[in-house]
């Protein structure tokens, strides 16, 4: 199953995703490709696959990306091989922007999408400034994008307001656990149970 987590930059998506990945079994992260420069501490192949614009454009030309978008002046995309590799035997979590979520939604039927919101605009601004990862110009661009993106929440299955981190983590995990319980995803669990009943009857 594919889980998509989206929301404005600085709303705490990555922290929430990391917590869910660490605390839930059978959930793996889809590492995106990006042309954005690597930040201090980021690891190529773990946080992102960092590549040049021309290499990214080659991936597009080769139809290797299931979705891609230009976000805050850089290209970001999810590759089909990455999804195939990570999705073999596990659920996959994608941290992508609203344009990417829209593209996945139009291509893949059974996805679960979660939108993360900050409790209010000044909190988002403060978080972007205090995490110290972005230049003033980049922060302004991210806030501008956020103002546009938040209206996209209506197209998501679930909404989490990240005011209290622990509560938001609980809610994200609850969404994932509940989705996994849907009858249509439980075929492989149901069959042995049904068979055990049939075996008993035929005795
Ligand atoms: P950042 O530069 O802060 O790591 O990410 C900026 C934005 O790009 C975030 O909203 C993040 O969700 C989005 N993003 C990351 N990977 C992808 C991707 O593969 N596809 C798309 N469409 N957006 C992505």
Boltz pocket constraint, residues with backbone or C-beta under 6 A from the ligand:
constraints:
  - pocket:
      binder: B
      contacts: [[A, 5], [A, 6], [A, 7], [A, 8], [A, 9], [A, 32], [A, 33], [A, 36], [A, 67], [A, 68], [A, 69], [A, 71], [A, 72], [A, 76], [A, 77], [A, 78], [A, 95], [A, 96], [A, 97], [A, 98], [A, 99], [A, 100], [A, 101]]
      max_distance: 6.0
